[in-house]
Amino acid sequence: MLKFVKGYMESIEDVATYPMISLLIFFIFFVLLFWWVFTTSKSHIKEMSEMPLEEDNHTNSD
């Protein structure tokens, strides 16, 4: 099975660019995530962290 995949991948022209593109997308995603985490206001984080603890006034009428 591995020989089949390896042979198939070697036949694709410029196949080495795909891992580099994947790494670039991965790196950019996490850089943007870290940027968002460090620039988000503390009040927004506190509000979001308290949401699961709030009591809903809505009732299901099922």
Secondary structure, DSSP 8 states (H G I E B T S, - for coil): -HHHHHHHHHHSTTTTHHHHHHHHHHHHHHHHHHHHHHHS-HHHHHHHHHGGGS--------
